[in-house]
Amino acid sequence: MSSASKVIIYLLRRDLRTTDNPIFHEISRLHKQSQHPFTHLLPIFVFPADQVEVSGFLADPSKESPYPEARSYVGGFWRCGPHRAKFLAESVWDLKKQLEDLGNGLVIRVGRLRDVLEDVLKSFKDTSSEQTNRPHSEVAGIWMTAEESTEEKREEKDVRQVAEELEIEFKLWQDEKYLVDDRDLPFKNPEDLSDVFTSFRKTVEPLRDAPRKCLARPTQGTLPPLPTSISRQSDPFAIPDTLDSLVDALQKPLVDIGFGLSHPPEWPQNTGVQSAVPFSGGESHGQHRVRHLLRSGAMTKYKDTRNGLLGTDFSTKLSAWLALGSITARWVHWQMHDFEEGKTPDPLPFKNMQFDSVPNDVSKAPGFGKGQNKGTEGVRFELLWRDYMRLCARKFGAKLFSIRGFRGDDQYKAVEWNSSKSNPSSAKPPASPNGNVTHQANMLPESHPLTRFLEGRTGTGLIDAASRELFLTGYTSNRARQNHASFLSKHLRLDWRLGAEWYECMLIDYDVGSNWGNWCYVAGVGNDPRGEARKFNPVKQGMDYDSKGEYVKGWVGELSGVYGGKELHGGEELMGVLQAWRLPVEERKKLGLEGVNWVEKPLVKIDFAVDRKNGGGGRGSRGRGGSRGGRNDRGRGRGRGSWRSGPMDKDRASQATSVE
C-alpha cells in the first residue's frame, strides 16, 4: 500500500498574496528539500459569516441561512457593503489564479471558520477510513496568520482548539504585512506602546532603515499540489465557479441598494465626477498600482498633493490592498527604496493580459535615483501610522469598540438617537427564526440627523459631498474623512460608533484597527492628547481645501449650477456652496432649491465670516435641525487628525499645529 499523503492546511484571511508571504515562502522552501514534510498543500479562504453576508451563496434561495445576518452591533448596517464585497471577491479570485499558475490553487468556502475547518477535517477522516486503493490523506498541520482584533482572536482560539482536540499541529504565524516587523519593536508587552504617536515613531526611526527584506514569491512547481480529493462546500451553500458569479453571490443580499434610506444618494448628472478608486482587487492589481505611482511621479509628489479631494493620483490609494494583505507595507517600502537608489525594477510576475502593455521602466520618472524625497518619506510616515493603529488595537482590545474608547472615561456624551430606547412603548422590530432583526438605524425618519448625514443632506457642503461620494464609490479622501467624522461626533453629538460602523459597511479599504482607531481619535476618546478640544470646522476646511468648490459641486449635483456654473474664487460665492442656506433667495430659485429642506433648514449653521486678511473665522450655532455646532470650531482641524489607514487615502495632515 502506498504511504499516506501529508496535507498542510493554510487558512487565509487578510494575507491574500503570494509575494512576501511567510507561510507560502516557508512551504516552498520545505518542498524544495529532498524529504518533503508535506506532500500536499490546501489553501482555504472562508468568507466569514459573522462579517460578510453569505445568504447569497444558498444553493436553494428559498432556504434560510443558518447564520444570523452579518450586521453591525449599534446601527444594524451590513458589515460588508457592495463596494468592499466586490473588491474582496476580486482579491480572492486573483489569489486563486496566482496559486493555480504556481501549480496549486485556492479552495473557497463560506461559513464560520471553525465550522468549515471541522467539515474539511471530517472529510479527510472519512476518506481515510474508506476501503480504497488510494493512499489515505493525513492532515499534518494547520497554519494561519495572526491578527489583532477580538473576532479574529476568537477565530484563532477556535482553530487552535479544533487542532488540539484532533492532535494536529497548529501554528499561528506572525502577521508581516506591516512596515516594521514585530520582532524589531523596542517592546514586547503591548502595554508598553506609547499612547502618543510621536514617541512611538522616534523609537523606530529612521524609517528608511527599519523594514526587513521582503520574502521571495514561490516559483512555479515549488509549492505542493492540492490534495487529490477535496470535500465540497457543506449544505445549504454552494460556491460559484466564476468571478462574476462570486461577486453576484456577495452582493445579492444587498438588494436594497438604498440601505433603507429615504433619499439614497444618486450619481450626479452632468458634473463629470468619477470614482477616485476605479481599481480591481488582488495582488497583481496592487503591485501594478505601486509601479504606476512611481512611474507617473505621483509617489514623488505625494506630500504636495495628499490633501486633494478629486482624482485618482492625489494620494496613493493603496490601503484597500494593504488592508487585505494583497501587498505588504514593506514591499511598498522596498519598491520605493529601489526607485530612490536608481535600480530598475524586475518585471512583475503576473500573467494578466490587462498588464501586458504597461511599461516597466521607471527611470524617467521624477525623483528616480535621487534618494528619499519628501513624497516617499511621507508615504513611509503614513505606513507607520498604519502600524501604530494596529498596535493600538492590540493594546486596547475590546475598548476599540466601546463608546468610551481607549480613554475609558465618560467624557464623550452622545445624544440619544434610537427612539425605541427612550420610548419603551415603541414596537420591537420583528425577528426571523435565526435571530435576524430589522435594525433601528434603517427605520429612522427621513428628518433624523443620522439619516440626513448618511444621505448627504445635512446642508453643509463638504460633509454632504463626502457622504455621497462614500455611498456611491466606497471611498472618500483623508481630508473629507476627518471632517465627516468630526461632524457626526462633535457637531451632531451622535454615537461615534454609528459612523465607524457605516464606514465598515461602505469603505472599500476598511481595516479594523485603522477605521475604529481613527474614529476613536477624531471623536476624542482615542489617543489624541487634545481629545474633545479637537473639532473640525467644515466651512473653514472647505475654504482651505476646496477653494473653488469643485469637490462639493461635483458630488452635490444640485449645487453644480451655482452662479451659472462659473468658476468660483472664494468669498460669498463659495460660501453658498459650502452652506447652501447662504445662497441669495434669487439664486436658490434659479437652482430650484427654494423650499428644499436641507438647504433652508441645515442641521448645523456655522456662522463663518469671510476675512481675506486673516483667512476667516467663525463658530457653530444651533441650526433648525436642532443639533448644535460648537465652540473651538475655528478651522484648527489640522494636526494629528489625519485619517490614516495607510497611504491609500491617509494623506498626512499639515504638521503646522501637530499634536502627537
DOZATI-284908 format. One record per residue (C-alpha): x, y, z. Coordinates in steps of 0.05 Angstrom, whole numbers, plus 5000, padded with zeros to 4 digits. Layout:
# residues N
[[X,Y,Z]],
...
***
This chain:
# residues 660
[[5000,5000,5000]],
[[5025,5070,4984]],
[[5045,5114,5042]],
[[4997,5166,5068]],
[[4997,5235,5038]],
[[5011,5291,5087]],
[[4969,5354,5079]],
[[4984,5423,5107]],
[[4923,5467,5112]],
[[4934,5542,5105]],
[[4874,5584,5128]],
[[4878,5651,5094]],
[[4844,5714,5119]],
[[4878,5781,5106]],
[[4942,5754,5075]],
[[4917,5747,5004]],
[[4984,5747,4967]],
[[5040,5702,4941]],
[[5096,5754,4946]],
[[5126,5769,5015]],
[[5082,5716,5047]],
[[5118,5680,5103]],
[[5074,5617,5101]],
[[5078,5606,5026]],
[[5153,5623,5029]],
[[5166,5570,5082]],
[[5124,5516,5049]],
[[5161,5529,4984]],
[[5228,5524,5020]],
[[5209,5459,5053]],
[[5182,5429,4988]],
[[5249,5441,4954]],
[[5282,5393,5003]],
[[5295,5321,4984]],
[[5250,5298,5040]],
[[5183,5332,5036]],
[[5150,5342,5104]],
[[5084,5356,5066]],
[[5060,5323,5002]],
[[5001,5369,4991]],
[[4980,5440,5007]],
[[4908,5460,5018]],
[[4899,5536,5020]],
[[4829,5555,5042]],
[[4795,5623,5044]],
[[4730,5628,5082]],
[[4681,5685,5072]],
[[4665,5693,5147]],
[[4590,5692,5161]],
[[4598,5739,5220]],
[[4629,5794,5178]],
[[4604,5782,5107]],
[[4532,5767,5090]],
[[4532,5696,5060]],
[[4458,5683,5045]],
[[4473,5697,4972]],
[[4510,5631,4969]],
[[4449,5590,4986]],
[[4441,5534,4935]],
[[4365,5539,4944]],
[[4344,5612,4951]],
[[4280,5590,4986]],
[[4321,5564,5044]],
[[4345,5608,5101]],
[[4418,5616,5121]],
[[4437,5581,5186]],
[[4476,5643,5206]],
[[4447,5709,5230]],
[[4453,5767,5182]],
[[4522,5799,5183]],
[[4500,5866,5212]],
[[4534,5916,5258]],
[[4521,5918,5332]],
[[4498,5990,5343]],
[[4466,6013,5278]],
[[4449,5947,5245]],
[[4484,5964,5180]],
[[4510,5909,5134]],
[[4581,5896,5158]],
[[4607,5889,5087]],
[[4573,5932,5035]],
[[4573,5924,4959]],
[[4638,5961,4944]],
[[4682,5922,4991]],
[[4646,5857,4975]],
[[4666,5865,4902]],
[[4738,5885,4918]],
[[4744,5826,4966]],
[[4717,5777,4914]],
[[4767,5803,4863]],
[[4824,5797,4913]],
[[4806,5725,4930]],
[[4798,5706,4856]],
[[4864,5739,4838]],
[[4900,5698,4891]],
[[4865,5635,4865]],
[[4892,5649,4795]],
[[4963,5664,4821]],
[[4965,5599,4860]],
[[4939,5560,4800]],
[[4996,5589,4759]],
[[5044,5564,4812]],
[[5016,5494,4809]],
[[4969,5496,4868]],
[[4902,5532,4877]],
[[4854,5561,4928]],
[[4792,5529,4959]],
[[4736,5580,4973]],
[[4685,5567,5027]],
[[4632,5606,5066]],
[[4610,5599,5139]],
[[4646,5605,5205]],
[[4719,5587,5203]],
[[4711,5533,5256]],
[[4652,5501,5220]],
[[4688,5499,5154]],
[[4752,5470,5185]],
[[4713,5416,5221]],
[[4678,5396,5156]],
[[4744,5392,5119]],
[[4778,5351,5174]],
[[4718,5304,5178]],
[[4722,5293,5103]],
[[4795,5274,5107]],
[[4780,5226,5164]],
[[4721,5194,5127]],
[[4762,5186,5064]],
[[4819,5153,5102]],
[[4772,5104,5135]],
[[4742,5080,5069]],
[[4768,5017,5037]],
[[4801,5045,4974]],
[[4864,5032,4935]],
[[4884,5105,4941]],
[[4932,5125,4996]],
[[4896,5158,5053]],
[[4908,5232,5070]],
[[4933,5255,5137]],
[[4928,5328,5159]],
[[4997,5343,5186]],
[[4987,5415,5204]],
[[4941,5475,5205]],
[[4974,5543,5195]],
[[4945,5613,5195]],
[[4968,5685,5204]],
[[4954,5722,5270]],
[[4911,5784,5270]],
[[4894,5835,5324]],
[[4820,5846,5334]],
[[4772,5809,5381]],
[[4734,5770,5328]],
[[4799,5748,5294]],
[[4828,5726,5361]],
[[4765,5685,5374]],
[[4774,5651,5306]],
[[4846,5634,5323]],
[[4825,5606,5390]],
[[4772,5563,5357]],
[[4820,5536,5304]],
[[4872,5520,5357]],
[[4820,5483,5398]],
[[4798,5441,5338]],
[[4870,5424,5321]],
[[4889,5405,5392]],
[[4827,5361,5400]],
[[4849,5321,5339]],
[[4923,5324,5358]],
[[4941,5363,5295]],
[[4998,5413,5295]],
[[4973,5485,5298]],
[[5019,5543,5282]],
[[4999,5616,5286]],
[[5046,5657,5243]],
[[5064,5730,5256]],
[[5029,5780,5211]],
[[5084,5810,5168]],
[[5044,5857,5123]],
[[5066,5919,5162]],
[[5126,5965,5156]],
[[5164,5949,5220]],
[[5169,5876,5239]],
[[5143,5858,5308]],
[[5210,5826,5324]],
[[5243,5894,5315]],
[[5197,5934,5360]],
[[5230,5964,5422]],
[[5179,5929,5468]],
[[5147,5861,5476]],
[[5089,5878,5521]],
[[5032,5914,5485]],
[[5020,5956,5547]],
[[5088,5989,5535]],
[[5064,6020,5469]],
[[5063,6096,5478]],
[[4996,6130,5474]],
[[5030,6186,5435]],
[[5047,6170,5363]],
[[5109,6214,5360]],
[[5140,6178,5419]],
[[5129,6112,5384]],
[[5155,6138,5318]],
[[5220,6161,5349]],
[[5235,6091,5374]],
[[5235,6061,5305]],
[[5266,6117,5263]],
[[5298,6125,5214]],
[[5241,6093,5177]],
[[5280,6082,5113]],
[[5325,6033,5152]],
[[5271,5999,5193]],
[[5237,5947,5148]],
[[5264,5876,5139]],
[[5276,5847,5070]],
[[5217,5820,5031]],
[[5207,5745,5023]],
[[5211,5718,4953]],
[[5149,5694,4916]],
[[5148,5619,4905]],
[[5165,5598,4834]],
[[5125,5551,4792]],
[[5128,5480,4818]],
[[5157,5497,4886]],
[[5090,5491,4923]],
[[5060,5422,4937]],
[[4998,5407,4896]],
[[4927,5408,4922]],
[[4902,5343,4954]],
[[4872,5294,4904]],
[[4806,5294,4940]],
[[4774,5357,4969]],
[[4706,5358,5002]],
[[4653,5404,4973]],
[[4621,5463,5009]],
[[4573,5438,5061]],
[[4498,5449,5054]],
[[4459,5494,5047]],
[[4512,5534,5009]],
[[4544,5527,4940]],
[[4608,5560,4915]],
[[4606,5597,4848]],
[[4655,5577,4794]],
[[4667,5646,4763]],
[[4688,5714,4789]],
[[4624,5747,4765]],
[[4580,5696,4800]],
[[4622,5703,4863]],
[[4611,5778,4863]],
[[4537,5767,4850]],
[[4531,5719,4909]],
[[4562,5770,4955]],
[[4521,5829,4930]],
[[4455,5792,4922]],
[[4432,5800,4994]],
[[4445,5875,4989]],
[[4387,5882,4940]],
[[4362,5945,4975]],
[[4416,5989,4946]],
[[4387,6047,4986]],
[[4401,6012,5052]],
[[4334,6034,5078]],
[[4350,6108,5067]],
[[4292,6153,5047]],
[[4334,6190,4995]],
[[4396,6148,4979]],
[[4449,6187,4940]],
[[4447,6182,4865]],
[[4502,6195,4815]],
[[4501,6270,4799]],
[[4483,6286,4728]],
[[4528,6327,4682]],
[[4582,6343,4734]],
[[4634,6295,4705]],
[[4653,6270,4774]],
[[4683,6200,4776]],
[[4705,6149,4827]],
[[4773,6161,4856]],
[[4783,6086,4864]],
[[4766,6054,4796]],
[[4811,5995,4814]],
[[4805,5920,4819]],
[[4824,5878,4879]],
[[4881,5829,4881]],
[[4956,5825,4889]],
[[4971,5834,4815]],
[[4930,5899,4812]],
[[4961,5925,4877]],
[[5032,5915,4853]],
[[5017,5948,4786]],
[[4986,6007,4823]],
[[5052,6017,4861]],
[[5091,6015,4795]],
[[5043,6066,4766]],
[[5053,6113,4825]],
[[5129,6110,4816]],
[[5128,6115,4740]],
[[5078,6173,4739]],
[[5114,6214,4792]],
[[5053,6211,4838]],
[[5093,6179,4894]],
[[5146,6233,4890]],
[[5093,6288,4891]],
[[5053,6255,4947]],
[[5067,6306,5001]],
[[5046,6363,4956]],
[[4981,6331,4934]],
[[4959,6290,4995]],
[[4903,6336,5016]],
[[4868,6332,4949]],
[[4794,6314,4942]],
[[4785,6295,4868]],
[[4821,6247,4822]],
[[4859,6181,4827]],
[[4930,6203,4839]],
[[4928,6257,4892]],
[[4942,6202,4943]],
[[4968,6131,4933]],
[[4901,6095,4941]],
[[4938,6033,4966]],
[[4901,6019,5030]],
[[4849,5972,5003]],
[[4904,5925,4980]],
[[4942,5935,5045]],
[[4880,5920,5087]],
[[4871,5852,5054]],
[[4945,5836,5054]],
[[4947,5834,4978]],
[[5011,5876,4984]],
[[5054,5889,5045]],
[[5078,5956,5071]],
[[5150,5932,5069]],
[[5142,5911,4996]],
[[5119,5982,4981]],
[[5179,6008,5020]],
[[5229,5967,4980]],
[[5197,5987,4915]],
[[5207,6059,4935]],
[[5277,6044,4961]],
[[5300,6014,4895]],
[[5269,6074,4859]],
[[5307,6122,4904]],
[[5371,6084,4891]],
[[5362,6085,4816]],
[[5351,6009,4809]],
[[5309,5985,4751]],
[[5255,5940,4779]],
[[5245,5869,4757]],
[[5183,5856,4715]],
[[5123,5836,4756]],
[[5109,5761,4754]],
[[5035,5761,4738]],
[[5002,5731,4677]],
[[4949,5782,4661]],
[[4933,5808,4592]],
[[4910,5873,4623]],
[[4981,5890,4643]],
[[5019,5865,4582]],
[[5023,5934,4551]],
[[5042,5970,4616]],
[[5114,5995,4613]],
[[5161,5971,4668]],
[[5212,6028,4661]],
[[5211,6080,4717]],
[[5278,6111,4701]],
[[5248,6174,4670]],
[[5202,6187,4729]],
[[5214,6249,4773]],
[[5259,6232,4832]],
[[5288,6167,4803]],
[[5357,6154,4832]],
[[5358,6216,4875]],
[[5348,6185,4944]],
[[5290,6192,4991]],
[[5246,6252,4974]],
[[5191,6286,5013]],
[[5139,6245,4976]],
[[5168,6176,4991]],
[[5185,6199,5062]],
[[5112,6219,5071]],
[[5087,6151,5046]],
[[5132,6116,5097]],
[[5105,6161,5151]],
[[5034,6140,5134]],
[[5053,6067,5131]],
[[5080,6074,5201]],
[[5015,6106,5225]],
[[4980,6043,5199]],
[[5028,6001,5241]],
[[5012,6044,5301]],
[[4936,6037,5294]],
[[4945,5962,5290]],
[[4987,5962,5353]],
[[4935,6005,5388]],
[[4883,5952,5371]],
[[4929,5900,5403]],
[[4939,5943,5465]],
[[4867,5965,5477]],
[[4829,5904,5451]],
[[4753,5909,5460]],
[[4759,5982,5483]],
[[4766,5998,5409]],
[[4691,5985,5402]],
[[4666,6018,5466]],
[[4633,6086,5463]],
[[4684,6107,5517]],
[[4741,6087,5470]],
[[4813,6079,5491]],
[[4806,6130,5546]],
[[4753,6090,5582]],
[[4721,6151,5614]],
[[4653,6184,5606]],
[[4674,6249,5574]],
[[4641,6233,5508]],
[[4566,6248,5514]],
[[4525,6226,5454]],
[[4453,6247,5444]],
[[4400,6192,5443]],
[[4390,6171,5371]],
[[4346,6109,5377]],
[[4275,6129,5396]],
[[4257,6059,5418]],
[[4306,6064,5475]],
[[4277,6129,5500]],
[[4206,6105,5487]],
[[4196,6035,5517]],
[[4127,6031,5485]],
[[4157,6031,5415]],
[[4145,5967,5378]],
[[4203,5919,5376]],
[[4226,5902,5306]],
[[4205,5832,5283]],
[[4257,5777,5287]],
[[4265,5719,5238]],
[[4275,5648,5262]],
[[4351,5654,5261]],
[[4351,5717,5302]],
[[4355,5769,5247]],
[[4320,5835,5262]],
[[4303,5898,5224]],
[[4350,5946,5258]],
[[4332,6014,5283]],
[[4383,6053,5242]],
[[4346,6031,5180]],
[[4278,6052,5208]],
[[4293,6124,5226]],
[[4250,6180,5196]],
[[4279,6220,5139]],
[[4285,6281,5183]],
[[4330,6246,5233]],
[[4401,6276,5236]],
[[4433,6207,5225]],
[[4391,6195,5163]],
[[4407,6263,5134]],
[[4481,6253,5149]],
[[4483,6185,5114]],
[[4444,6212,5054]],
[[4487,6275,5046]],
[[4431,6324,5063]],
[[4459,6360,5124]],
[[4464,6427,5089]],
[[4539,6431,5099]],
[[4572,6424,5031]],
[[4637,6388,5048]],
[[4600,6338,5092]],
[[4546,6324,5041]],
[[4596,6314,4985]],
[[4635,6264,5028]],
[[4572,6227,5047]],
[[4550,6219,4974]],
[[4619,6201,4948]],
[[4626,6148,5003]],
[[4558,6117,4988]],
[[4568,6116,4913]],
[[4641,6095,4908]],
[[4663,6064,4974]],
[[4715,6119,4982]],
[[4726,6189,5005]],
[[4792,6225,5018]],
[[4832,6232,5082]],
[[4813,6305,5089]],
[[4740,6290,5078]],
[[4740,6232,5127]],
[[4768,6275,5183]],
[[4714,6328,5173]],
[[4660,6276,5164]],
[[4677,6240,5229]],
[[4684,6305,5267]],
[[4617,6330,5242]],
[[4579,6268,5265]],
[[4614,6261,5333]],
[[4627,6334,5352]],
[[4572,6375,5316]],
[[4514,6326,5316]],
[[4537,6291,5380]],
[[4514,6224,5354]],
[[4545,6159,5378]],
[[4611,6158,5340]],
[[4606,6083,5332]],
[[4549,6093,5282]],
[[4599,6129,5237]],
[[4652,6075,5247]],
[[4601,6021,5230]],
[[4577,6058,5169]],
[[4649,6064,5145]],
[[4658,5990,5157]],
[[4599,5978,5112]],
[[4616,6027,5058]],
[[4692,6034,5053]],
[[4728,5994,5001]],
[[4791,5999,5044]],
[[4761,5982,5112]],
[[4813,5960,5162]],
[[4790,5945,5233]],
[[4848,5979,5270]],
[[4853,6040,5225]],
[[4779,6052,5220]],
[[4760,6044,5292]],
[[4824,6074,5318]],
[[4815,6137,5276]],
[[4742,6144,5295]],
[[4762,6140,5368]],
[[4816,6192,5354]],
[[4770,6242,5320]],
[[4713,6231,5369]],
[[4761,6250,5425]],
[[4760,6182,5460]],
[[4824,6155,5429]],
[[4897,6173,5437]],
[[4892,6246,5414]],
[[4920,6288,5472]],
[[4871,6343,5453]],
[[4811,6297,5459]],
[[4746,6335,5458]],
[[4782,6400,5442]],
[[4796,6380,5370]],
[[4738,6399,5327]],
[[4739,6410,5252]],
[[4704,6469,5221]],
[[4679,6442,5154]],
[[4668,6511,5126]],
[[4739,6534,5140]],
[[4765,6467,5115]],
[[4725,6476,5051]],
[[4755,6544,5041]],
[[4825,6515,5050]],
[[4819,6450,5010]],
[[4762,6462,4961]],
[[4775,6535,4947]],
[[4737,6534,4881]],
[[4681,6489,4905]],
[[4697,6436,4853]],
[[4691,6377,4900]],
[[4625,6399,4932]],
[[4594,6419,4865]],
[[4618,6353,4835]],
[[4584,6308,4885]],
[[4526,6352,4907]],
[[4496,6359,4837]],
[[4442,6407,4860]],
[[4496,6459,4870]],
[[4534,6448,4805]],
[[4499,6507,4772]],
[[4512,6558,4828]],
[[4521,6627,4797]],
[[4513,6598,4727]],
[[4565,6544,4738]],
[[4621,6594,4733]],
[[4688,6582,4768]],
[[4686,6606,4839]],
[[4742,6644,4873]],
[[4723,6645,4946]],
[[4683,6698,4982]],
[[4608,6695,4989]],
[[4600,6656,4925]],
[[4639,6598,4955]],
[[4601,6606,5020]],
[[4537,6588,4982]],
[[4568,6522,4961]],
[[4596,6505,5030]],
[[4530,6525,5064]],
[[4473,6529,5015]],
[[4429,6568,5063]],
[[4474,6627,5049]],
[[4455,6630,4976]],
[[4413,6691,4959]],
[[4339,6676,4950]],
[[4341,6692,4876]],
[[4398,6643,4866]],
[[4360,6588,4903]],
[[4301,6600,4857]],
[[4345,6594,4795]],
[[4373,6528,4821]],
[[4305,6500,4841]],
[[4326,6498,4913]],
[[4274,6544,4942]],
[[4238,6508,4998]],
[[4286,6448,4997]],
[[4293,6425,5069]],
[[4368,6411,5072]],
[[4382,6479,5041]],
[[4337,6522,5084]],
[[4340,6480,5148]],
[[4411,6454,5154]],
[[4427,6410,5214]],
[[4481,6460,5235]],
[[4490,6532,5215]],
[[4563,6554,5220]],
[[4568,6629,5226]],
[[4632,6635,5187]],
[[4655,6704,5164]],
[[4699,6712,5103]],
[[4760,6752,5124]],
[[4811,6754,5068]],
[[4864,6785,5112]],
[[4862,6733,5167]],
[[4833,6674,5129]],
[[4765,6673,5161]],
[[4735,6655,5227]],
[[4671,6635,5258]],
[[4634,6590,5305]],
[[4580,6538,5302]],
[[4508,6555,5320]],
[[4446,6515,5332]],
[[4412,6501,5266]],
[[4340,6489,5250]],
[[4354,6415,5253]],
[[4362,6421,5328]],
[[4435,6398,5331]],
[[4488,6442,5359]],
[[4550,6469,5328]],
[[4601,6489,5379]],
[[4659,6528,5404]],
[[4730,6513,5382]],
[[4704,6508,5312]],
[[4753,6556,5280]],
[[4786,6514,5227]],
[[4840,6484,5271]],
[[4829,6415,5244]],
[[4900,6404,5221]],
[[4949,6367,5267]],
[[4944,6294,5283]],
[[4873,6289,5259]],
[[4898,6254,5196]],
[[4854,6195,5179]],
[[4906,6142,5167]],
[[4893,6071,5144]],
[[4957,6073,5105]],
[[4973,6116,5045]],
[[4913,6095,5002]],
[[4878,6156,5026]],
[[4911,6175,5091]],
[[4944,6238,5067]],
[[4986,6266,5122]],
[[4955,6327,5154]],
[[4993,6392,5160]],
[[5045,6389,5214]],
[[5040,6463,5229]],
[[4999,6451,5292]],
[[5013,6378,5301]],
[[4998,6348,5368]],
[[5029,6278,5371]],
***
